[in-house]
Amino acid sequence: MAAHATPHFHNQPGVPRVRVGAKEFMCVGALPPFDHPHIFIDMGDADEAICPYCSTHYVFDATLHGGCVPPECVFDPESTNAAI
């Protein structure tokens, strides 16, 4: 895996917003097998974005350094593929 892989996030818990520490990331919706197409979101100069598939509201928080709140919304595609 590349050292600077694009972070992936999901909203399986159904929280109103997910705070993320990256402005470029992938949204997968829910956990497989209920995920949507994994789409790239680039916030650009904005500090918020809404996924066009699942309507998850993502809010940028620079203090998270690539992570997210709630922390269980981080998705690791490699560990999921290994389990399938």
Buried (B, 14 or more C-beta within 10 A) or exposed (E): EEEEEBBBBBBBEEBEEBBBBBBEBBBBBBBBEEBBEBBEBEBEEEEEBEBEBBEBBBBBBEEBEEBBBEEEBBBEBEEBEEEE
